[in-house]
Amino acid sequence: MNIIVVSRKSGHSKTITAKVMLSVLLVAFALVGTAFIGVYRFITEEKFVIINEDVAQEWQFRMESHSSEVERTRLYTEEQINALRVKMVELQGRLTRLDALGQRLVDVAGLDEGEFDFSMPVAVGGPETPSIDYEAPDFVGILDDLAASIDNRNQQLKVLNSLLGDREIQSETFVAGRPIVRGWMSSRYGYRNDPFTGKKAWHDGLDFAGKEGSDIIAVASGVVTWAGPRYGYGNLVEVNHGNGYVTRYAHCQEILVSVGDVVKKTDVVALMGSTGRSTGPHVHFEVRIDGKSVDPNKYINRVARF
């Protein structure tokens, strides 16, 4: 197919063949296609670059946030570990002091070391069970173990303190010793010649003579149940020591205690005199068990064994 082109000015005509026309169209399509592809690639690549930059910024922000959180967690963990270490050292120090105190009390009290051995670990045990692999030290578990050890030591000390308290009470209320600091025994327990009648008569106690006004002391701790005149005794002090034990101190010049007073061993309860049925300054000393008089001789030289 041919295309004839006629010029208006000159009237000349030109013939364009189909081959030439096809070549021109192909070139035009190629140029348009190339331009379209270039524009498309520019748009898509620019959009991809924008998307990639946004994603990168978001990930960078997330990583920075995570890094900050990890650092805060690390610092907090270090603070907690340091606090646990300080607490653990404190508990270990307390445990050491408790062990030293307990051992000292055992030594002073003369107790059986096998029963209260503070140098030995706490006695524990049980059947063997499958073990686990090594793990990092559990500070909380270590603190729990230390606290349990301290509780165990405290229980031992409570029992020990109770025993010592019982021993102290027994020692304080243990009737033993003489009711005077200075003086001599002037009359024994049992039958004797009555100093007023000359006849044989029963004597319920021991007489200790001494200087008038000298101290009369309690031979054991107890509660004053009598403090005043009593027939035959003159001025009398009576002390109840518990467990049925009672002591009497008679013929006092002056009484220094009152009924209801708590007295300790060696406390001065009266001054020596010669009131009542007496021939001179002395103290009549009696020991009674469940209301019956017993020979004070075996108590004045008595030695406590606790």
HUDA-V94667 format. One record per pair of residues at least 12 apart in sequence whose C-alpha atoms are under 8 Angstrom apart, sorted by sequence separation. I is the first residue (numbers start at 0). J is the second residue. D is the distance in Angstrom with one decimal. If there is no record, write none. Layout:
BEGIN
i = (I & I)
j = (J & J)
d = (D & D)
END
This chain:
BEGIN
i = (2 & 3 & 189 & 190 & 224 & 225 & 235 & 236 & 255 & 256 & 1 & 2 & 102 & 189 & 223 & 224 & 225 & 235 & 236 & 255 & 256 & 1 & 2 & 101 & 102 & 188 & 189 & 223 & 224 & 235 & 254 & 255 & 1 & 2 & 102 & 187 & 188 & 189 & 223 & 224 & 234 & 235 & 254 & 255 & 0 & 1 & 101 & 102 & 188 & 222 & 223 & 233 & 234 & 235 & 253 & 254 & 0 & 187 & 188 & 221 & 222 & 232 & 233 & 234 & 252 & 253 & 99 & 187 & 221 & 222 & 232 & 233 & 234 & 236 & 251 & 252 & 253 & 98 & 186 & 187 & 221 & 234 & 235 & 251 & 252 & 253 & 98 & 185 & 186 & 220 & 221 & 234 & 251 & 252 & 184 & 185 & 186 & 219 & 250 & 251 & 252 & 184 & 185 & 250 & 251 & 252 & 184 & 185 & 250 & 251 & 183 & 184 & 250 & 182 & 183 & 250 & 182 & 183 & 250 & 121 & 182 & 227 & 250 & 179 & 181 & 182 & 226 & 121 & 226 & 250 & 251 & 226 & 250 & 251 & 181 & 225 & 226 & 236 & 250 & 215 & 223 & 225 & 236 & 249 & 250 & 180 & 223 & 224 & 248 & 249 & 117 & 179 & 180 & 223 & 224 & 248 & 249 & 179 & 180 & 222 & 223 & 247 & 248 & 178 & 179 & 222 & 223 & 247 & 248 & 178 & 222 & 223 & 246 & 247 & 178 & 222 & 223 & 246 & 247 & 115 & 178 & 212 & 221 & 222 & 233 & 234 & 246 & 177 & 211 & 212 & 220 & 221 & 233 & 234 & 245 & 246 & 176 & 220 & 221 & 232 & 233 & 244 & 245 & 175 & 220 & 232 & 233 & 244 & 245 & 174 & 175 & 219 & 220 & 231 & 232 & 243 & 244 & 174 & 217 & 219 & 230 & 231 & 243 & 244 & 245 & 173 & 217 & 218 & 219 & 243 & 172 & 173 & 217 & 218 & 243 & 171 & 172 & 216 & 217 & 171 & 172 & 216 & 217 & 216 & 217 & 94 & 216 & 217 & 90 & 97 & 215 & 216 & 214 & 215 & 216 & 84 & 87 & 91 & 94 & 98 & 105 & 214 & 215 & 83 & 87 & 90 & 94 & 97 & 101 & 104 & 108 & 214 & 215 & 83 & 86 & 90 & 93 & 97 & 214 & 215 & 213 & 214 & 80 & 87 & 94 & 212 & 213 & 83 & 90 & 211 & 212 & 211 & 212 & 210 & 211 & 209 & 211 & 174 & 215 & 172 & 172 & 211 & 174 & 178 & 210 & 211 & 208 & 209 & 210 & 208 & 209 & 208 & 207 & 208 & 206 & 207 & 206 & 207 & 206 & 207 & 205 & 206 & 204 & 205 & 204 & 205 & 204 & 203 & 204 & 194 & 204 & 203 & 204 & 203 & 204 & 205 & 203 & 204 & 205 & 171 & 172 & 171 & 189 & 178 & 188 & 188 & 188 & 176 & 177 & 175 & 176 & 177 & 174 & 175 & 176 & 175 & 176 & 175 & 174 & 175 & 173 & 170 & 170 & 166)
j = (14 & 15 & 201 & 202 & 236 & 237 & 247 & 248 & 267 & 268 & 14 & 15 & 115 & 202 & 236 & 237 & 238 & 248 & 249 & 268 & 269 & 15 & 16 & 115 & 116 & 202 & 203 & 237 & 238 & 249 & 268 & 269 & 16 & 17 & 117 & 202 & 203 & 204 & 238 & 239 & 249 & 250 & 269 & 270 & 16 & 17 & 117 & 118 & 204 & 238 & 239 & 249 & 250 & 251 & 269 & 270 & 17 & 204 & 205 & 238 & 239 & 249 & 250 & 251 & 269 & 270 & 117 & 205 & 239 & 240 & 250 & 251 & 252 & 254 & 269 & 270 & 271 & 117 & 205 & 206 & 240 & 253 & 254 & 270 & 271 & 272 & 118 & 205 & 206 & 240 & 241 & 254 & 271 & 272 & 205 & 206 & 207 & 240 & 271 & 272 & 273 & 206 & 207 & 272 & 273 & 274 & 207 & 208 & 273 & 274 & 207 & 208 & 274 & 207 & 208 & 275 & 208 & 209 & 276 & 148 & 209 & 254 & 277 & 207 & 209 & 210 & 254 & 151 & 256 & 280 & 281 & 257 & 281 & 282 & 213 & 257 & 258 & 268 & 282 & 248 & 256 & 258 & 269 & 282 & 283 & 214 & 257 & 258 & 282 & 283 & 152 & 214 & 215 & 258 & 259 & 283 & 284 & 215 & 216 & 258 & 259 & 283 & 284 & 215 & 216 & 259 & 260 & 284 & 285 & 216 & 260 & 261 & 284 & 285 & 217 & 261 & 262 & 285 & 286 & 155 & 218 & 252 & 261 & 262 & 273 & 274 & 286 & 218 & 252 & 253 & 261 & 262 & 274 & 275 & 286 & 287 & 218 & 262 & 263 & 274 & 275 & 286 & 287 & 218 & 263 & 275 & 276 & 287 & 288 & 218 & 219 & 263 & 264 & 275 & 276 & 287 & 288 & 219 & 262 & 264 & 275 & 276 & 288 & 289 & 290 & 219 & 263 & 264 & 265 & 289 & 219 & 220 & 264 & 265 & 290 & 219 & 220 & 264 & 265 & 220 & 221 & 265 & 266 & 266 & 267 & 145 & 267 & 268 & 142 & 149 & 267 & 268 & 267 & 268 & 269 & 138 & 141 & 145 & 148 & 152 & 159 & 268 & 269 & 138 & 142 & 145 & 149 & 152 & 156 & 159 & 163 & 269 & 270 & 139 & 142 & 146 & 149 & 153 & 270 & 271 & 270 & 271 & 138 & 145 & 152 & 270 & 271 & 142 & 149 & 270 & 271 & 271 & 272 & 271 & 272 & 271 & 273 & 240 & 282 & 240 & 241 & 280 & 244 & 248 & 280 & 281 & 279 & 280 & 281 & 280 & 281 & 281 & 281 & 282 & 281 & 282 & 282 & 283 & 283 & 284 & 283 & 284 & 283 & 284 & 284 & 285 & 285 & 285 & 286 & 278 & 292 & 292 & 293 & 293 & 294 & 295 & 294 & 295 & 296 & 263 & 264 & 264 & 294 & 284 & 294 & 295 & 296 & 298 & 299 & 298 & 299 & 300 & 298 & 299 & 300 & 300 & 301 & 301 & 301 & 302 & 303 & 303 & 305 & 305)
d = (5.5 & 6.1 & 5.4 & 5.8 & 7.8 & 4.8 & 7.0 & 5.2 & 7.4 & 5.7 & 6.5 & 4.8 & 7.8 & 5.0 & 7.2 & 5.6 & 7.1 & 5.7 & 6.5 & 5.2 & 7.3 & 5.6 & 6.1 & 8.0 & 7.1 & 5.5 & 6.4 & 5.8 & 5.6 & 4.4 & 6.4 & 5.0 & 4.4 & 7.3 & 5.8 & 7.6 & 5.9 & 7.6 & 4.4 & 6.5 & 5.9 & 6.4 & 4.4 & 7.7 & 6.4 & 5.6 & 6.4 & 7.7 & 4.9 & 5.4 & 6.3 & 6.3 & 5.2 & 6.4 & 5.6 & 6.6 & 5.3 & 6.8 & 5.3 & 5.9 & 5.3 & 5.2 & 4.8 & 5.0 & 7.4 & 5.2 & 7.7 & 4.9 & 5.3 & 6.6 & 5.6 & 7.0 & 7.0 & 7.2 & 6.2 & 5.5 & 7.4 & 5.3 & 5.7 & 6.6 & 4.3 & 7.4 & 7.7 & 5.7 & 5.4 & 7.4 & 6.9 & 7.7 & 4.9 & 6.2 & 7.1 & 7.2 & 4.9 & 3.8 & 7.2 & 5.3 & 7.2 & 6.9 & 7.2 & 4.6 & 6.4 & 5.8 & 5.4 & 5.7 & 6.4 & 6.4 & 4.3 & 5.8 & 5.1 & 6.2 & 5.3 & 6.2 & 4.5 & 6.3 & 5.5 & 5.8 & 5.6 & 6.7 & 7.7 & 7.1 & 4.5 & 7.3 & 7.1 & 7.6 & 6.8 & 7.4 & 6.8 & 7.6 & 6.7 & 7.8 & 7.9 & 5.6 & 6.9 & 6.7 & 7.9 & 7.5 & 5.8 & 7.4 & 5.9 & 7.8 & 7.5 & 5.5 & 7.7 & 5.5 & 6.7 & 7.0 & 6.7 & 5.2 & 6.1 & 4.9 & 7.9 & 6.3 & 7.5 & 4.9 & 6.3 & 5.7 & 6.7 & 5.1 & 7.7 & 7.7 & 5.2 & 7.6 & 5.0 & 5.6 & 5.9 & 5.9 & 5.4 & 5.6 & 6.9 & 5.0 & 5.7 & 6.4 & 7.2 & 5.0 & 6.0 & 4.6 & 7.3 & 5.5 & 6.7 & 7.2 & 5.9 & 6.7 & 5.8 & 6.2 & 7.8 & 6.2 & 4.6 & 6.5 & 7.7 & 8.0 & 7.4 & 5.5 & 4.6 & 7.0 & 5.9 & 6.2 & 5.6 & 5.4 & 6.6 & 7.4 & 3.5 & 7.3 & 5.1 & 5.7 & 4.0 & 5.3 & 6.7 & 5.8 & 6.4 & 5.8 & 6.8 & 6.3 & 4.7 & 5.5 & 6.5 & 7.8 & 4.8 & 5.1 & 7.4 & 4.2 & 7.3 & 5.4 & 5.2 & 6.7 & 7.9 & 5.8 & 7.1 & 5.4 & 7.1 & 4.7 & 4.9 & 7.8 & 5.4 & 6.0 & 7.6 & 5.7 & 4.8 & 7.6 & 5.1 & 5.3 & 6.6 & 5.1 & 5.6 & 5.3 & 6.5 & 7.8 & 4.3 & 6.5 & 7.8 & 7.8 & 5.6 & 5.6 & 6.1 & 6.0 & 7.2 & 7.8 & 7.7 & 7.0 & 7.5 & 7.3 & 7.9 & 7.8 & 5.2 & 6.7 & 6.0 & 6.5 & 5.8 & 6.8 & 6.4 & 7.9 & 7.2 & 6.3 & 5.5 & 7.8 & 7.9 & 7.3 & 7.8 & 7.8 & 4.9 & 6.2 & 5.4 & 6.3 & 7.8 & 7.7 & 7.8 & 4.9 & 5.3 & 8.0 & 8.0 & 7.5 & 4.8 & 5.3 & 6.2 & 7.2 & 5.3 & 7.5 & 8.0 & 7.9 & 7.6 & 5.7 & 7.5 & 5.4 & 7.9 & 7.9 & 6.6 & 7.5 & 7.9 & 6.3 & 7.9 & 6.0 & 5.8 & 4.0 & 5.4 & 6.5 & 6.5 & 5.3 & 5.7 & 6.6 & 4.6 & 7.6 & 5.8 & 6.1 & 6.4 & 5.2 & 5.3 & 6.6 & 4.5 & 6.5 & 7.2 & 7.8 & 7.7 & 6.2 & 7.9 & 7.6 & 6.8 & 6.7 & 7.7 & 6.6 & 7.8 & 7.0 & 7.6 & 6.1 & 7.8 & 7.2 & 5.9 & 7.4 & 7.8 & 6.4 & 5.1 & 4.9 & 4.0 & 7.9 & 6.4 & 5.1 & 5.8 & 6.6 & 6.7 & 5.2 & 7.9 & 7.1 & 7.3 & 7.0 & 7.8 & 6.5)
END
